[in-house]
């Protein structure tokens, strides 16, 4: 009997030791997992949920709830104007659009939820998008607003159409959402003789080429018109330039690559001719008196007096 009792005691102690070992191992693994999670959280920062596209979409496509998915994005890398999914118990504050001041670049931000419960009209895609691309306020229209040219214009901007041809620089390669520099060639005024070429607009955004107002909608062939987004003052300059001379274009990498200052070339600059200004030197005044010597009249120089 004592042998059985001793055997049971030994087995029980062995099982207890195994249980303690397993418990310690589990606790150690849990602590290591928590430490790794905390380290990852410190490295990535807070994560927020945003709406993204779950399939390829083109300009003008209607946006529905079936077309979106929810992704996690690091808060510090959250793109400006993204539609954030509110957490449980949180409320996202939407600010009204602020009119842009002259020369100021304003990032378009959401003015309401992506799918308002009180509005049954869909939004429309403003630019071609690929799967998992985050939805931004600048990529979609307001609910019910058709994705036309007016939807691509920011407040205070106007759409202006420029006639182009195969000789207009890069007319065959310009596509919607490209940025271009516009040069004017015509007869100069003032001290400029002959024709002159001048940069009149830098890094101006193209919103349509012929009837195509979205990427991938090019009709092929040589474009006849290019429509740009411009301020009223820019529209006036472009209209005057188009009426008085020839316009040419060059592609620009992005909107930040603007040219500051005057860019102008005339025939002399093109050929490297430097014209020297002729300085008129006033001749020194000479005073004389006339005297008669016999039949001759002689002029004798004398100092001039005021």
C-alpha positions in Angstrom: 0.0 0.0 0.0 2.8 2.4 0.9 4.5 1.5 -2.4 1.3 2.5 -4.3 1.0 5.7 -2.4 4.6 6.6 -3.1 4.2 5.8 -6.8 1.1 8.0 -7.0 2.9 10.8 -5.2 5.9 10.6 -7.6 3.6 10.6 -10.7 1.6 13.6 -9.3 4.7 15.6 -8.6 6.0 14.8 -12.2 2.7 15.9 -13.7 2.7 19.1 -11.6 6.3 19.8 -12.7 5.3 19.3 -16.4 2.2 21.6 -15.8 4.4 24.3 -14.2 6.9 24.0 -17.1 4.2 24.3 -19.7 2.6 27.2 -17.9 5.9 29.0 -17.7 6.6 28.3 -21.3 3.1 29.6 -22.3 3.5 32.8 -20.2 7.0 33.4 -21.7 5.7 33.0 -25.2 2.7 35.3 -24.4 5.0 37.9 -23.0 7.3 37.7 -26.0 4.3 38.1 -28.3 3.1 41.1 -26.4 6.6 42.6 -26.5 6.8 42.1 -30.3 3.3 43.6 -30.7 4.3 46.7 -28.6 7.5 47.1 -30.5 5.7 46.9 -33.9 3.1 49.4 -32.6 5.8 51.8 -31.6 7.5 51.5 -35.0 4.3 51.8 -37.1 2.4 54.2 -34.9 -1.4 54.3 -34.9 -3.2 52.6 -37.7 -6.4 54.0 -39.2 -8.9 52.5 -41.6 -9.6 54.1 -44.9 -11.7 53.3 -48.0 -10.0 52.0 -51.1 -11.0 50.7 -54.6 -11.2 47.0 -54.9 -11.2 46.8 -58.7 -9.9 48.9 -61.7 -12.2 51.9 -62.4 -12.1 54.5 -65.1 -13.1 58.2 -65.3 -16.9 58.6 -65.1 -17.7 55.2 -63.5 -20.3 55.3 -60.7 -18.9 54.4 -57.2 -21.0 52.1 -55.0 -20.4 50.3 -51.7 -19.6 47.1 -53.7 -16.6 48.8 -55.3 -14.7 49.7 -52.1 -12.8 47.9 -49.4 -11.3 48.9 -46.1 -7.5 49.1 -45.6 -5.3 49.9 -42.6 -2.9 52.8 -43.1 -0.3 54.3 -40.8 -1.7 57.5 -39.5 1.5 59.5 -40.1 1.4 58.4 -43.8 -2.3 59.0 -44.3 -2.8 60.9 -47.6 -4.5 64.3 -47.4 -8.1 64.1 -48.4 -8.6 60.4 -47.6 -12.0 59.0 -46.6 -11.4 57.6 -43.1 -13.6 54.9 -41.7 -14.8 56.1 -38.2 -14.0 53.7 -35.3 -16.8 52.5 -33.1 -17.9 55.3 -30.9 -15.9 57.9 -32.9 -17.3 60.7 -35.1 -15.3 62.0 -38.1 -15.5 65.8 -38.4 -15.9 67.2 -41.9 -14.9 70.8 -42.7 -16.5 72.9 -45.4 -14.4 73.7 -48.5 -12.3 76.8 -48.1 -11.9 79.0 -51.2 -8.3 79.1 -52.4 -6.4 82.4 -52.2 -4.4 83.6 -55.2 -1.3 81.6 -55.6 -2.3 79.2 -52.8 -2.4 75.4 -53.3 -5.4 73.9 -51.4 -5.7 70.2 -50.8 -9.3 69.0 -51.4 -10.7 67.3 -48.3 -13.9 65.3 -47.7 -16.9 67.5 -47.0 -19.0 64.5 -45.8 -19.0 60.7 -45.5 -18.2 58.7 -48.6 -21.7 57.2 -48.7 -24.2 59.6 -47.0 -27.2 57.9 -45.5 -29.5 60.7 -46.5 -28.4 60.8 -50.2 -29.2 58.0 -52.6 -27.2 59.4 -55.6 -23.8 57.9 -56.3 -20.5 59.5 -56.6 -18.4 59.3 -59.8 -14.8 58.5 -60.4 -12.7 61.6 -61.5 -9.5 59.8 -62.5 -8.6 56.2 -63.5 -7.8 54.2 -60.4 -6.3 50.8 -59.7 -7.2 48.1 -57.1 -6.3 48.9 -53.5 -5.8 52.6 -54.3 -6.9 54.9 -51.5 -10.0 57.0 -52.2 -9.3 60.7 -52.0 -11.7 63.6 -52.1 -10.0 64.8 -55.3 -10.7 61.4 -57.0 -14.5 61.4 -56.7 -17.3 63.8 -57.3 -19.9 65.0 -54.8 -23.0 62.7 -54.6 -25.0 63.1 -57.8 -22.4 65.3 -59.5 -21.6 64.1 -63.0 -17.9 63.6 -63.7 -17.7 66.2 -66.5 -15.2 69.0 -67.0 -16.9 71.1 -64.3 -16.2 68.4 -61.8 -12.5 68.5 -62.7 -12.4 72.3 -62.0 -11.4 73.6 -58.6 -13.2 76.6 -57.2 -12.2 79.8 -59.0 -10.8 78.0 -62.1 -12.0 78.0 -65.7 -11.7 75.6 -68.6 -10.1 77.1 -71.7 -9.7 75.3 -75.0 -6.5 75.7 -77.0 -6.3 74.8 -80.7 -3.3 72.5 -81.4 -1.8 70.7 -84.4 1.1 68.4 -85.2 3.4 71.5 -85.1 2.3 72.5 -81.5 5.2 70.7 -79.8 3.9 67.6 -78.0 0.3 67.8 -79.1 0.3 64.1 -80.0 1.5 63.1 -76.5 -0.4 65.3 -74.2 -3.1 63.4 -72.1 -5.6 64.5 -69.5 -4.0 65.3 -66.1 -0.6 66.1 -67.7 1.1 69.4 -67.0 2.4 71.6 -69.8 4.3 74.8 -70.4 2.8 77.1 -73.0 5.0 79.3 -75.3 3.8 82.2 -77.5 5.6 83.1 -80.7 4.7 86.4 -82.4 5.9 89.9 -83.3 7.4 91.6 -80.3 6.8 95.2 -79.3 8.8 97.9 -77.8 12.5 97.5 -78.2 12.1 94.0 -79.6 12.4 93.8 -83.4 11.0 90.8 -85.3 9.4 87.7 -83.8 9.9 86.6 -80.2 9.1 83.4 -78.3 8.1 83.8 -74.7 6.9 81.4 -71.9 3.5 82.7 -70.9 2.2 79.9 -68.7 4.2 77.3 -66.7 3.0 73.9 -65.4 -0.7 74.4 -66.3 -3.0 71.3 -65.9 -4.6 69.7 -68.9 -8.1 68.4 -68.1 -9.2 67.2 -71.6 -7.7 66.4 -75.0 -10.4 66.7 -77.7 -13.4 64.9 -76.2 -11.3 62.7 -73.9 -11.3 64.0 -70.3 -9.8 60.9 -68.6 -6.6 58.8 -68.8 -6.9 56.0 -71.3 -9.7 57.7 -73.3 -7.4 59.0 -76.1 -9.1 58.7 -79.5 -5.8 58.3 -81.3 -4.4 60.5 -84.0 -3.4 64.1 -83.8 -5.3 66.1 -81.3 -7.2 69.2 -82.4 -7.8 70.9 -79.1 -6.4 70.8 -75.6 -8.5 72.1 -72.7 -6.6 73.4 -69.6 -7.7 74.6 -66.1 -6.8 78.2 -65.7 -7.6 81.3 -63.7 -9.6 84.1 -65.4 -6.4 86.1 -65.8 -4.6 83.1 -67.4 -7.6 82.7 -69.7 -7.3 86.3 -70.8 -3.6 85.9 -71.5 -4.1 82.7 -73.4 -7.0 84.1 -75.5 -4.8 87.2 -76.4 -1.8 85.0 -77.2 -3.9 82.6 -79.4 -5.3 85.6 -81.3 -2.0 87.3 -81.9 0.5 84.6 -82.5 1.3 80.9 -82.4 1.2 78.7 -79.3 3.5 75.8 -78.6 3.6 73.3 -75.7 6.1 71.2 -73.8 5.4 68.5 -71.3 6.2 69.1 -67.6 6.9 66.3 -65.0 4.5 67.6 -62.4 2.8 70.7 -61.0 5.7 71.6 -58.7 8.1 72.0 -61.7 7.1 75.6 -62.4 9.5 78.1 -64.1 9.9 81.4 -62.3 11.0 84.5 -64.1 11.0 85.6 -67.7 11.9 83.1 -70.4 12.2 84.8 -73.8 14.2 84.3 -77.0 14.3 86.5 -80.1 16.3 86.2 -83.3 19.4 87.9 -81.8 19.5 85.6 -78.8 18.9 82.5 -81.0 21.9 83.4 -83.2 24.1 84.9 -80.4 24.1 88.3 -81.8 24.9 91.2 -79.4 23.8 94.5 -80.6 25.8 97.5 -79.4 24.0 100.7 -78.6 25.1 103.7 -80.6 25.7 106.6 -78.3 25.1 110.0 -79.9 27.9 112.4 -78.9 27.0 116.1 -79.1 29.5 118.1 -81.2 31.3 120.8 -79.4 29.8 124.2 -80.1 32.1 126.5 -82.1 31.7 130.2 -82.2 33.2 132.4 -85.0 33.1 135.9 -86.3 33.3 136.9 -89.9 35.7 139.5 -91.2 36.2 140.8 -94.7 39.7 141.0 -96.1 39.4 142.6 -99.4 37.1 140.5 -101.5 37.2 137.5 -99.2 35.1 136.7 -96.1 37.1 134.9 -93.4 35.6 133.1 -90.3 37.8 133.5 -87.2 37.0 131.1 -84.2 36.5 132.9 -80.9 35.5 131.7 -77.4 31.7 131.2 -77.0 29.9 133.3 -74.5 26.5 132.6 -73.1 
